[in-house]
Amino acid sequence: MPESSVVVQPDPIGSSRLQTVGLRTATKLFEQAAAEVPLPAAPRPVVIAEYGSGNAHNGLLPIGAGIAALRKRVRPEHPIAVTHTDIPDNDFSALFRTLRDDPFSYLRTDRATFASAVGRSYLSQILPSEGVHLGWSAWAIHWLSRMPSDIPDHIQPSYSADAQVRAAYARQAAHDWHEFIAFRGRELSPGGRLVVMTMGQHDDGRLGLEPLFDGLMRALSELQDQRLVSAEELRRMRLPIVGRSETDFRSPFAPSGRFERLRITHLVVADEPDRFWQQYQNDRDATAFAKSWVGFTRAAVFDTLLEALDPADAARRCRLADALEAALTELLVAAPEPMPIPVAHIVVEKQRRES
């Protein structure tokens, strides 16, 4: 299963692109952490770890801002090491091209910062104990490590009418969050901090984006009616992504408020504004609204959905992606609606050593 989403582009803070949802808040939290964490004396490097890096776009602006905050505390030549982590199947060539070529890359602005990568799952210990001063994870932990069951009536578990299915995925989500936090507790240095931005959850247990998921289901049904996909292929199409509530995020820390010497210092789950909808309210351009949302959706989840195709034919997959894009666009143009986007921002701090 993926451990990252590669849909966030490093637009300037204040950009109107949807992909910057929640990024302003998360960047401020990361800057604050960089300004306050205990730092090693030179020549030991300050270590930043990104968990679920994808193609590195998700972390460019926050990590760059964090490095700028660190430079106010250490000399220009003090080394800063940034380690990007993801599963072995991640496209690390794309990641390093991003770091080399992107105008927002921190490597362009700081000569004493050095990048590396680790190809292992963050649901295990992947960096040395007490070696990470700052951790960052954005749009990653909402991907589950495994699918605990089929979803007989939907592509996304929180929208299933089957209570047992929803419960199975909730248990898997709890397990993955527990493991993710436990191993970060080993890796963070005393006083180190981890900033996480991920999908939240509404009070009804759904992860939001209702009009989008409804549209996806209707579009896929249309493709089945046109015999472009079979009933069996449609049954296999799943999105193993979850949102979590504030209670879910706090669960590993109960009842003492601490877990693996970690404590939560900041936790907010709230709806972020749908910037595509805000633009639509200004220009009433339903086509632009639909194309913006569908472009986001294609980049985020089409590949995962189309893994269900049989046989795994690249040309057919491309044709189906185009057909699904067209069908979903038509549906959203016909009935534009705002997309509620619950986003969670969490900061976790490791207990400092007693002096």
KEBA-640866 format. One record per residue: x, y, z of N, C-alpha, C in turn; residue in three letters; chain. Coordinates in pm, whole numbers, plus 50000, padded with zeros to 5 digits. Example, Ala and Ser with C-alpha at 12.3 -4.5 7.8 and 13.67 -1.06 7.14 Angstrom:
KEBA-640866
> n_xx,n_yy,n_zz,ca_xx,ca_yy,ca_zz,c_xx,c_yy,c_zz,res,chain
> 51319,49431,50780,51230,49550,50780,51320,49670,50780,ALA,A
> 51285,49775,50708,51367,49894,50714,51290,50003,50787,SER,A
This chain:
KEBA-640866
> n_xx,n_yy,n_zz,ca_xx,ca_yy,ca_zz,c_xx,c_yy,c_zz,res,chain
> 50084,49881,50000,50000,50000,50000,50089,50126,50000,MET,A
> 50042,50235,49941,50122,50358,49942,50141,50409,50084,PRO,A
> 50247,50489,50102,50266,50559,50228,50280,50708,50205,GLU,A
> 50232,50755,50090,50239,50897,50060,50142,50929,49949,SER,A
> 50106,51056,49939,50029,51107,49826,50115,51209,49754,SER,A
> 50121,51198,49623,50215,51281,49547,50141,51391,49473,VAL,A
> 50041,51448,49538,49958,51546,49469,49983,51689,49515,VAL,A
> 50062,51708,49616,50084,51843,49666,50200,51907,49591,VAL,A
> 50175,52019,49529,50279,52092,49459,50324,52209,49547,GLN,A
> 50450,52247,49539,50503,52348,49630,50469,52489,49586,PRO,A
> 50342,52523,49590,50301,52658,49557,50333,52753,49672,ASP,A
> 50350,52881,49642,50374,52976,49750,50260,52976,49850,PRO,A
> 50292,53000,49977,50186,53013,50076,50092,53125,50031,ILE,A
> 49963,53099,50035,49867,53196,49985,49818,53161,49847,GLY,A
> 49878,53059,49785,49829,53016,49655,49686,52967,49666,SER,A
> 49613,52975,49556,49473,52932,49557,49458,52785,49523,SER,A
> 49568,52715,49498,49557,52575,49459,49508,52491,49576,ARG,A
> 49424,52392,49545,49372,52305,49651,49485,52232,49722,LEU,A
> 49592,52199,49648,49696,52116,49705,49765,52180,49825,GLN,A
> 49746,52310,49845,49805,52374,49961,49712,52371,50081,THR,A
> 49604,52292,50074,49510,52282,50186,49585,52247,50314,VAL,A
> 49568,52329,50416,49629,52303,50545,49776,52335,50555,GLY,A
> 49839,52373,50442,49984,52386,50443,50031,52509,50520,LEU,A
> 49955,52617,50515,49996,52737,50588,50008,52707,50738,ARG,A
> 49905,52642,50793,49907,52609,50936,50020,52513,50968,THR,A
> 50036,52409,50886,50139,52309,50913,50278,52370,50904,ALA,A
> 50299,52460,50809,50430,52524,50795,50463,52609,50917,THR,A
> 50365,52681,50969,50388,52761,51089,50423,52672,51208,LYS,A
> 50354,52559,51219,50384,52466,51328,50526,52411,51316,LEU,A
> 50568,52382,51193,50703,52328,51173,50808,52435,51201,PHE,A
> 50782,52558,51158,50874,52668,51189,50889,52686,51339,GLU,A
> 50776,52681,51411,50780,52697,51556,50862,52585,51620,GLN,A
> 50841,52463,51572,50919,52350,51625,51068,52371,51601,ALA,A
> 51103,52416,51480,51244,52438,51447,51305,52547,51534,ALA,A
> 51224,52642,51576,51274,52752,51659,51294,52711,51804,ALA,A
> 51238,52597,51845,51235,52563,51987,51302,52431,52024,GLU,A
> 51321,52338,51931,51376,52207,51969,51522,52221,52012,VAL,A
> 51567,52137,52105,51709,52135,52140,51792,52092,52019,PRO,A
> 51907,52155,52000,51991,52127,51884,52127,52075,51928,LEU,A
> 52189,51991,51846,52321,51939,51879,52429,52044,51851,PRO,A
> 52539,52032,51921,52652,52120,51895,52722,52075,51767,ALA,A
> 52775,52170,51693,52854,52138,51574,52976,52057,51618,ALA,A
> 53022,51961,51536,52980,51939,51396,52867,51839,51377,PRO,A
> 52802,51796,51486,52690,51702,51469,52578,51772,51392,ARG,A
> 52520,51703,51293,52417,51769,51212,52283,51775,51285,PRO,A
> 52205,51876,51250,52063,51878,51285,51993,51786,51186,VAL,A
> 51911,51693,51236,51849,51593,51149,51699,51619,51138,VAL,A
> 51654,51632,51013,51512,51643,50980,51472,51518,50904,ILE,A
> 51361,51457,50941,51311,51338,50871,51172,51367,50816,ALA,A
> 51152,51330,50690,51019,51337,50631,50967,51194,50615,GLU,A
> 50849,51168,50668,50791,51034,50666,50678,51029,50563,TYR,A
> 50697,50947,50458,50603,50941,50348,50628,51053,50250,GLY,A
> 50746,51051,50188,50790,51166,50108,50727,51174,49971,SER,A
> 50691,51060,49911,50644,51064,49773,50751,51123,49684,GLY,A
> 50713,51224,49605,50810,51288,49517,50875,51410,49580,ASN,A
> 50856,51429,49710,50917,51536,49792,50842,51667,49786,ALA,A
> 50742,51682,49700,50672,51809,49690,50601,51847,49820,HIS,A
> 50546,51747,49890,50466,51778,50010,50545,51852,50117,ASN,A
> 50676,51830,50121,50755,51887,50229,50844,52002,50193,GLY,A
> 50850,52040,50065,50948,52141,50025,50933,52272,50101,LEU,A
> 50814,52328,50100,50795,52458,50166,50812,52449,50318,LEU,A
> 50747,52354,50386,50765,52347,50531,50909,52319,50573,PRO,A
> 50974,52224,50506,51112,52193,50543,51203,52312,50514,ILE,A
> 51180,52379,50401,51257,52499,50372,51238,52606,50478,GLY,A
> 51113,52625,50523,51086,52722,50629,51151,52680,50760,ALA,A
> 51150,52549,50788,51214,52500,50909,51364,52523,50906,GLY,A
> 51426,52500,50791,51570,52522,50778,51603,52670,50800,ILE,A
> 51520,52759,50745,51542,52902,50766,51533,52938,50915,ALA,A
> 51439,52875,50986,51427,52900,51130,51548,52846,51205,ALA,A
> 51598,52731,51163,51716,52674,51227,51838,52762,51207,LEU,A
> 51850,52822,51089,51967,52904,51059,51975,53028,51149,ARG,A
> 51863,53067,51208,51866,53178,51303,51928,53135,51436,LYS,A
> 51946,53002,51453,51996,52949,51579,52135,52887,51567,ARG,A
> 52177,52853,51445,52306,52788,51426,52383,52862,51317,VAL,A
> 52511,52839,51310,52595,52907,51212,52565,52857,51070,ARG,A
> 52598,52938,50969,52568,52899,50830,52632,52768,50788,PRO,A
> 52747,52734,50849,52816,52612,50809,52772,52489,50890,GLU,A
> 52687,52508,50991,52641,52393,51071,52559,52301,50981,HIS,A
> 52596,52173,50969,52526,52085,50875,52384,52052,50920,PRO,A
> 52295,52049,50824,52157,52004,50843,52134,51888,50748,ILE,A
> 52091,51775,50801,52068,51654,50721,51918,51629,50711,ALA,A
> 51867,51620,50588,51725,51592,50565,51713,51453,50505,VAL,A
> 51642,51365,50573,51622,51228,50526,51477,51211,50484,THR,A
> 51457,51177,50358,51323,51153,50304,51297,51003,50305,HIS,A
> 51185,50960,50363,51157,50817,50373,51027,50782,50303,THR,A
> 51024,50663,50246,50903,50609,50184,50928,50461,50157,ASP,A
> 50825,50392,50112,50839,50249,50086,50931,50226,49966,ILE,A
> 50988,50106,49950,51081,50080,49840,51023,50104,49702,PRO,A
> 50891,50087,49685,50829,50108,49554,50814,50254,49517,ASP,A
> 50843,50344,49608,50833,50486,49576,50932,50523,49465,ASN,A
> 50898,50625,49387,50985,50670,49278,51088,50767,49336,ASP,A
> 51198,50713,49385,51299,50798,49445,51375,50879,49341,PHE,A
> 51376,50834,49216,51437,50916,49111,51361,51047,49096,SER,A
> 51227,51038,49100,51145,51159,49093,51172,51249,49213,ALA,A
> 51188,51188,49330,51216,51265,49451,51345,51346,49436,LEU,A
> 51451,51280,49391,51578,51351,49380,51578,51452,49265,PHE,A
> 51499,51427,49161,51485,51530,49057,51413,51652,49112,ARG,A
> 51313,51630,49197,51246,51743,49261,51345,51825,49343,THR,A
> 51425,51758,49423,51521,51829,49507,51625,51903,49424,LEU,A
> 51658,51849,49309,51758,51912,49223,51701,52028,49142,ARG,A
> 51577,52009,49091,51526,52100,48989,51420,52198,49037,ASP,A
> 51347,52165,49141,51233,52249,49177,51280,52384,49232,ASP,A
> 51217,52492,49187,51260,52625,49235,51239,52645,49384,PRO,A
> 51154,52564,49447,51131,52577,49591,51217,52481,49673,PHE,A
> 51309,52410,49609,51391,52314,49681,51481,52384,49782,SER,A
> 51487,52328,49902,51573,52384,50006,51720,52374,49970,TYR,A
> 51756,52283,49879,51895,52270,49838,51942,52391,49759,LEU,A
> 51848,52468,49705,51884,52588,49630,51917,52706,49721,ARG,A
> 51873,52699,49845,51886,52815,49933,51981,52793,50050,THR,A
> 52024,52670,50073,52110,52643,50188,52219,52544,50149,ASP,A
> 52342,52593,50143,52453,52512,50096,52500,52409,50198,ARG,A
> 52462,52425,50322,52505,52330,50425,52395,52233,50464,ALA,A
> 52295,52217,50376,52191,52117,50397,52212,52003,50299,THR,A
> 52198,51880,50349,52230,51762,50270,52111,51666,50273,PHE,A
> 52075,51614,50156,51957,51528,50142,51996,51383,50124,ALA,A
> 51914,51294,50180,51930,51150,50160,51792,51087,50164,SER,A
> 51785,50957,50139,51655,50889,50138,51669,50750,50197,ALA,A
> 51558,50702,50254,51549,50567,50309,51426,50500,50249,VAL,A
> 51444,50384,50189,51333,50312,50127,51279,50203,50217,GLY,A
> 51214,50241,50325,51153,50145,50418,51024,50204,50472,ARG,A
> 50933,50117,50515,50805,50161,50568,50822,50232,50702,SER,A
> 50749,50341,50720,50754,50412,50848,50678,50340,50958,TYR,A
> 50621,50223,50929,50558,50143,51034,50659,50047,51098,LEU,A
> 50784,50089,51097,50892,50022,51167,50995,50129,51201,SER,A
> 51096,50092,51280,51202,50190,51306,51292,50194,51185,GLN,A
> 51312,50312,51128,51389,50324,51003,51505,50421,51016,ILE,A
> 51519,50486,51131,51629,50578,51156,51685,50550,51296,LEU,A
> 51809,50590,51323,51870,50558,51453,51791,50616,51571,PRO,A
> 51797,50544,51680,51728,50588,51802,51780,50725,51847,SER,A
> 51687,50811,51884,51715,50945,51936,51803,51026,51841,GLU,A
> 51786,51002,51711,51870,51072,51614,51799,51179,51533,GLY,A
> 51666,51193,51549,51588,51287,51468,51545,51405,51556,VAL,A
> 51577,51525,51512,51540,51645,51588,51404,51698,51545,HIS,A
> 51373,51689,51416,51246,51738,51362,51189,51636,51265,LEU,A
> 51063,51600,51284,50995,51510,51192,50880,51580,51122,GLY,A
> 50858,51542,50998,50750,51601,50917,50679,51490,50842,TRP,A
> 50545,51494,50841,50468,51398,50761,50341,51465,50714,SER,A
> 50320,51467,50582,50201,51532,50526,50135,51440,50425,ALA,A
> 50003,51421,50440,49923,51343,50346,49985,51205,50323,TRP,A
> 50014,51137,50432,50078,51006,50423,50007,50901,50508,ALA,A
> 49986,50929,50637,49938,50826,50729,49791,50793,50707,ILE,A
> 49722,50865,50618,49583,50827,50587,49578,50705,50496,HIS,A
> 49690,50667,50433,49696,50542,50358,49717,50426,50456,TRP,A
> 49629,50327,50450,49643,50211,50538,49751,50117,50486,LEU,A
> 49812,50044,50579,49918,49950,50541,49863,49824,50476,SER,A
> 49736,49792,50503,49673,49675,50443,49523,49695,50442,ARG,A
> 49455,49618,50358,49310,49619,50353,49258,49503,50435,MET,A
> 49194,49528,50549,49152,49418,50636,49034,49338,50583,PRO,A
> 48961,49392,50486,48847,49320,50430,48808,49383,50298,SER,A
> 48723,49313,50223,48662,49373,50105,48563,49481,50149,ASP,A
> 48531,49569,50054,48426,49670,50076,48319,49642,49971,ILE,A
> 48209,49578,50010,48116,49526,49909,48035,49632,49837,PRO,A
> 48024,49753,49893,47926,49848,49838,47983,49986,49810,ASP,A
> 48115,50002,49816,48173,50134,49791,48321,50117,49762,HIS,A
> 48387,50228,49723,48531,50223,49702,48608,50270,49826,ILE,A
> 48537,50331,49922,48602,50388,50040,48530,50338,50165,GLN,A
> 48605,50287,50264,48540,50214,50374,48443,50296,50459,PRO,A
> 48470,50424,50481,48381,50499,50570,48244,50524,50509,SER,A
> 48231,50501,50379,48101,50519,50312,48026,50388,50295,TYR,A
> 48083,50278,50343,48015,50149,50336,47898,50145,50434,SER,A
> 47790,50079,50393,47675,50059,50482,47697,49942,50578,ALA,A
> 47806,49867,50558,47835,49750,50639,47914,49791,50763,ASP,A
> 47852,49780,50881,47916,49823,51005,48041,49741,51035,ALA,A
> 48042,49613,50997,48159,49530,51022,48277,49576,50937,GLN,A
> 48250,49617,50814,48356,49670,50729,48414,49798,50789,VAL,A
> 48326,49887,50829,48374,50013,50887,48456,49987,51013,ARG,A
> 48413,49892,51094,48485,49861,51217,48622,49800,51188,ALA,A
> 48629,49714,51086,48756,49652,51051,48858,49756,51005,ALA,A
> 48813,49851,50926,48904,49955,50878,48941,50052,50990,TYR,A
> 48850,50076,51082,48882,50161,51198,48989,50095,51284,ALA,A
> 48980,49963,51301,49083,49892,51379,49218,49900,51308,ARG,A
> 49219,49884,51176,49345,49892,51103,49404,50033,51112,GLN,A
> 49317,50133,51103,49365,50272,51115,49426,50296,51253,ALA,A
> 49364,50241,51357,49417,50257,51492,49552,50188,51506,ALA,A
> 49564,50069,51448,49690,49995,51453,49801,50073,51384,HIS,A
> 49774,50122,51265,49877,50193,51189,49922,50320,51261,ASP,A
> 49828,50395,51317,49864,50517,51389,49947,50484,51513,TRP,A
> 49910,50378,51584,49984,50335,51703,50128,50302,51665,HIS,A
> 50147,50224,51558,50281,50185,51518,50362,50306,51470,GLU,A
> 50299,50391,51392,50367,50510,51340,50421,50594,51455,PHE,A
> 50337,50618,51555,50378,50701,51668,50483,50629,51754,ILE,A
> 50465,50500,51775,50558,50425,51861,50701,50432,51807,ALA,A
> 50717,50413,51677,50853,50412,51621,50911,50552,51610,PHE,A
> 50825,50653,51595,50878,50790,51599,50925,50823,51741,ARG,A
> 50861,50761,51840,50906,50781,51977,51047,50731,51999,GLY,A
> 51085,50627,51929,51222,50577,51939,51319,50668,51865,ARG,A
> 51277,50719,51751,51369,50792,51662,51391,50937,51704,GLU,A
> 51289,51002,51762,51305,51142,51800,51406,51157,51912,LEU,A
> 51484,51262,51904,51577,51295,52011,51500,51358,52127,SER,A
> 51555,51358,52248,51486,51424,52360,51456,51570,52327,PRO,A
> 51330,51608,52342,51287,51742,52306,51253,51757,52159,GLY,A
> 51275,51653,52079,51243,51660,51937,51093,51664,51913,GLY,A
> 51054,51713,51795,50912,51726,51764,50880,51668,51627,ARG,A
> 50757,51619,51617,50703,51565,51493,50577,51644,51459,LEU,A
> 50569,51695,51337,50451,51766,51288,50384,51679,51182,VAL,A
> 50255,51653,51201,50179,51567,51110,50059,51644,51056,VAL,A
> 50040,51636,50926,49918,51686,50863,49856,51571,50784,MET,A
> 49728,51542,50811,49665,51427,50748,49514,51447,50743,THR,A
> 49444,51347,50689,49299,51355,50680,49237,51345,50819,MET,A
> 49143,51434,50845,49063,51424,50965,48936,51345,50937,GLY,A
> 48837,51367,51019,48714,51289,51007,48598,51370,51064,GLN,A
> 48482,51358,51001,48363,51424,51053,48302,51342,51167,HIS,A
> 48208,51403,51236,48147,51336,51352,48076,51207,51314,ASP,A
> 48031,51196,51188,47961,51075,51146,48058,50964,51105,ASP,A
> 48189,50986,51120,48288,50885,51088,48338,50890,50945,GLY,A
> 48283,50979,50863,48327,50989,50724,48441,51089,50712,ARG,A
> 48523,51070,50608,48640,51155,50595,48615,51275,50506,LEU,A
> 48488,51310,50480,48458,51429,50402,48458,51400,50252,GLY,A
> 48458,51508,50174,48461,51499,50028,48343,51419,49973,LEU,A
> 48227,51430,50039,48112,51348,50002,48072,51363,49855,GLU,A
> 48059,51486,49801,48019,51496,49659,48119,51431,49565,PRO,A
> 48247,51435,49601,48349,51375,49516,48337,51223,49515,LEU,A
> 48322,51163,49633,48310,51017,49639,48179,50969,49575,PHE,A
> 48071,51045,49595,47946,51010,49528,47964,51016,49377,ASP,A
> 48032,51119,49329,48056,51132,49186,48142,51020,49131,GLY,A
> 48245,50981,49206,48329,50870,49162,48250,50741,49148,LEU,A
> 48165,50712,49246,48084,50590,49238,47990,50594,49118,MET,A
> 47927,50707,49093,47836,50719,48979,47912,50708,48848,ARG,A
> 48029,50771,48840,48108,50764,48717,48155,50622,48689,ALA,A
> 48198,50551,48793,48241,50412,48774,48123,50324,48732,LEU,A
> 48006,50350,48788,47887,50274,48748,47855,50298,48601,SER,A
> 47872,50422,48555,47850,50452,48414,47948,50375,48325,GLU,A
> 48074,50367,48368,48172,50291,48290,48137,50143,48285,LEU,A
> 48082,50092,48395,48037,49952,48394,47919,49935,48298,GLN,A
> 47824,50028,48300,47710,50020,48209,47754,50023,48063,ASP,A
> 47863,50093,48036,47917,50101,47900,48009,49984,47868,GLN,A
> 48022,49892,47964,48106,49772,47951,48254,49806,47932,ARG,A
> 48294,49918,47989,48435,49954,47987,48510,49890,48103,LEU,A
> 48436,49859,48210,48492,49782,48321,48392,49674,48357,VAL,A
> 48442,49562,48407,48353,49453,48446,48305,49471,48589,SER,A
> 48202,49398,48625,48150,49403,48762,48256,49357,48861,ALA,A
> 48335,49256,48823,48439,49206,48913,48549,49310,48931,GLU,A
> 48587,49378,48823,48688,49483,48836,48638,49596,48926,GLU,A
> 48512,49633,48907,48455,49739,48990,48452,49697,49137,LEU,A
> 48422,49570,49162,48419,49521,49300,48557,49530,49365,ARG,A
> 48662,49513,49286,48798,49516,49340,48854,49657,49358,ARG,A
> 48786,49756,49303,48838,49893,49313,48818,49946,49455,MET,A
> 48927,49978,49521,48922,50020,49660,49021,50134,49683,ARG,A
> 48987,50222,49775,49078,50327,49820,49103,50306,49969,LEU,A
> 49215,50245,50006,49243,50216,50147,49294,50339,50221,PRO,A
> 49210,50443,50225,49244,50566,50295,49141,50592,50403,ILE,A
> 49185,50655,50511,49097,50680,50625,49123,50819,50680,VAL,A
> 49020,50876,50740,49038,50992,50825,49034,50947,50970,GLY,A
> 49078,51033,51059,49077,51000,51202,49022,51118,51281,ARG,A
> 48958,51086,51392,48903,51189,51480,49007,51228,51584,SER,A
> 48977,51332,51660,49067,51372,51768,49084,51258,51868,GLU,A
> 48976,51187,51897,48984,51072,51989,49077,50965,51933,THR,A
> 49069,50941,51803,49157,50841,51740,49304,50880,51756,ASP,A
> 49334,51007,51732,49473,51051,51742,49525,51042,51885,PHE,A
> 49439,51064,51982,49483,51063,52122,49487,50922,52181,ARG,A
> 49429,50825,52113,49413,50692,52171,49544,50630,52221,SER,A
> 49655,50632,52144,49777,50569,52196,49831,50636,52322,PRO,A
> 49792,50760,52345,49845,50837,52457,49761,50823,52584,PHE,A
> 49646,50756,52572,49556,50741,52687,49606,50629,52780,ALA,A
> 49580,50641,52912,49510,50753,52979,49604,50860,53033,PRO,A
> 49736,50835,53027,49830,50925,53096,49862,51050,53016,SER,A
> 49834,51047,52885,49874,51159,52800,50013,51143,52743,GLY,A
> 50080,51031,52776,50215,51006,52724,50223,50866,52664,ARG,A
> 50310,50853,52564,50329,50725,52497,50469,50726,52438,PHE,A
> 50551,50626,52474,50689,50619,52427,50763,50752,52452,GLU,A
> 50737,50810,52569,50798,50938,52610,50752,51054,52522,ARG,A
> 50642,51036,52451,50586,51141,52366,50461,51198,52430,LEU,A
> 50430,51323,52395,50303,51383,52432,50257,51473,52318,ARG,A
> 50126,51486,52303,50070,51575,52202,50067,51716,52259,ILE,A
> 50127,51809,52186,50126,51949,52229,50030,52033,52146,THR,A
> 49985,51981,52034,49890,52054,51949,49811,51952,51869,HIS,A
> 49678,51966,51870,49592,51877,51792,49463,51952,51757,LEU,A
> 49443,51974,51629,49321,52039,51580,49273,51961,51458,VAL,A
> 49145,51923,51460,49080,51862,51343,48968,51957,51302,VAL,A
> 48977,52010,51182,48878,52108,51137,48869,52107,50986,ALA,A
> 48754,52149,50934,48736,52161,50790,48819,52276,50736,ASP,A
> 48891,52248,50628,48962,52352,50555,48872,52402,50442,GLU,A
> 48885,52527,50402,48801,52579,50294,48833,52512,50161,PRO,A
> 48730,52491,50081,48745,52439,49945,48777,52557,49854,ASP,A
> 48903,52572,49819,48944,52688,49740,48891,52683,49598,ARG,A
> 48871,52564,49545,48809,52555,49413,48666,52609,49417,PHE,A
> 48595,52577,49526,48459,52628,49541,48458,52779,49560,TRP,A
> 48553,52830,49636,48562,52975,49653,48583,53045,49519,GLN,A
> 48667,52986,49434,48689,53044,49302,48561,53036,49219,GLN,A
> 48491,52924,49229,48364,52910,49156,48262,53013,49202,TYR,A
> 48260,53043,49331,48168,53144,49381,48195,53281,49319,GLN,A
> 48320,53303,49280,48356,53431,49218,48329,53434,49069,ASN,A
> 48363,53325,48999,48354,53331,48852,48240,53250,48792,ASP,A
> 48174,53166,48875,48062,53081,48830,48102,52992,48712,ARG,A
> 48227,52955,48704,48276,52869,48596,48274,52724,48644,ASP,A
> 48162,52655,48617,48146,52518,48665,48246,52423,48601,ALA,A
> 48281,52450,48476,48377,52362,48408,48514,52372,48473,THR,A
> 48558,52493,48504,48688,52509,48569,48687,52445,48707,ALA,A
> 48576,52461,48780,48562,52398,48912,48576,52247,48900,PHE,A
> 48501,52188,48807,48503,52043,48791,48641,51994,48748,ALA,A
> 48702,52062,48651,48832,52017,48602,48939,52028,48711,LYS,A
> 48929,52128,48795,49026,52141,48904,49015,52023,49000,SER,A
> 48891,51991,49040,48872,51880,49132,48908,51746,49069,TRP,A
> 48872,51728,48943,48900,51600,48878,49050,51584,48853,VAL,A
> 49119,51692,48820,49263,51684,48804,49331,51643,48934,GLY,A
> 49287,51701,49044,49336,51662,49176,49310,51514,49203,PHE,A
> 49187,51470,49173,49147,51333,49203,49223,51233,49118,THR,A
> 49242,51266,48991,49317,51175,48904,49460,51157,48956,ARG,A
> 49525,51265,48994,49661,51255,49045,49667,51178,49176,ALA,A
> 49562,51193,49257,49567,51136,49392,49532,50989,49397,ALA,A
> 49428,50946,49324,49374,50812,49350,49346,50727,49227,VAL,A
> 49350,50782,49106,49315,50700,48989,49405,50578,48977,PHE,A
> 49535,50595,48997,49626,50481,48983,49589,50368,49079,ASP,A
> 49554,50404,49201,49516,50302,49300,49388,50232,49257,THR,A
> 49289,50307,49212,49164,50245,49167,49187,50151,49051,LEU,A
> 49269,50193,48955,49283,50117,48831,49378,49999,48844,LEU,A
> 49437,49979,48962,49512,49856,48986,49422,49734,48980,GLU,A
> 49291,49755,48988,49195,49644,48986,49170,49590,48846,ALA,A
> 49221,49657,48744,49191,49614,48607,49256,49480,48578,LEU,A
> 49188,49402,48498,49236,49268,48461,49218,49250,48310,ASP,A
> 49328,49230,48235,49467,49226,48279,49522,49366,48304,PRO,A
> 49640,49370,48364,49703,49499,48395,49769,49554,48269,ALA,A
> 49688,49610,48183,49731,49662,48053,49748,49813,48063,ASP,A
> 49869,49863,48036,49897,50005,48053,49812,50091,47961,ALA,A
> 49795,50046,47836,49716,50125,47741,49570,50130,47784,ALA,A
> 49517,50017,47829,49378,50015,47875,49362,50102,48000,ARG,A
> 49459,50094,48089,49452,50175,48210,49445,50324,48174,ARG,A
> 49523,50365,48077,49522,50505,48036,49387,50543,47976,CYS,A
> 49331,50455,47893,49200,50483,47833,49092,50493,47940,ARG,A
> 49098,50402,48038,48998,50404,48145,49012,50528,48232,LEU,A
> 49136,50569,48256,49157,50691,48334,49097,50811,48262,ALA,A
> 49117,50817,48131,49059,50927,48053,48907,50923,48057,ASP,A
> 48850,50802,48045,48704,50789,48046,48647,50825,48183,ALA,A
> 48715,50782,48289,48669,50815,48424,48679,50965,48449,LEU,A
> 48786,51025,48402,48801,51170,48416,48688,51244,48346,GLU,A
> 48655,51201,48224,48549,51268,48149,48413,51251,48217,ALA,A
> 48385,51130,48265,48256,51105,48330,48243,51183,48460,ALA,A
> 48349,51186,48539,48344,51258,48666,48333,51408,48642,LEU,A
> 48404,51458,48543,48396,51600,48511,48254,51639,48472,THR,A
> 48191,51557,48389,48053,51587,48347,47959,51592,48466,GLU,A
> 47975,51500,48560,47888,51498,48678,47908,51621,48766,LEU,A
> 48033,51661,48786,48059,51776,48872,48020,51908,48805,LEU,A
> 48032,51915,48673,47986,52035,48601,47836,52051,48618,VAL,A
> 47763,51940,48612,47617,51945,48618,47565,51987,48755,ALA,A
> 47641,51958,48860,47593,51988,48996,47709,52026,49087,ALA,A
> 47765,52145,49071,47877,52186,49156,47835,52196,49303,PRO,A
> 47918,52142,49390,47894,52149,49534,48027,52171,49605,GLU,A
> 48026,52240,49720,48150,52252,49797,48190,52117,49855,PRO,A
> 48321,52095,49864,48374,51970,49916,48429,51992,50058,MET,A
> 48363,51941,50160,48418,51954,50295,48547,51874,50308,PRO,A
> 48650,51936,50365,48782,51874,50371,48832,51878,50516,ILE,A
> 48800,51778,50597,48852,51777,50735,49001,51744,50738,PRO,A
> 49079,51832,50796,49225,51817,50802,49270,51820,50947,VAL,A
> 49362,51731,50980,49418,51725,51115,49560,51779,51116,ALA,A
> 49590,51862,51214,49726,51909,51239,49766,51863,51379,HIS,A
> 49875,51790,51388,49920,51734,51515,50067,51767,51536,ILE,A
> 50103,51806,51657,50243,51820,51695,50267,51730,51816,VAL,A
> 50370,51647,51805,50408,51555,51912,50550,51589,51956,VAL,A
> 50571,51593,52086,50703,51627,52141,50753,51513,52228,GLU,A
> 50884,51485,52219,50944,51383,52304,50997,51447,52432,LYS,A
> 50976,51377,52541,51019,51426,52672,51169,51453,52673,GLN,A
> 51207,51566,52729,51348,51601,52739,51413,51525,52854,ARG,A
> 51543,51507,52844,51615,51444,52954,51618,51537,53074,ARG,A
> 51606,51479,53191,51616,51559,53313,51760,51600,53335,GLU,A
> 51778,51727,53366,51914,51778,53386,51964,51748,53527,SER,A
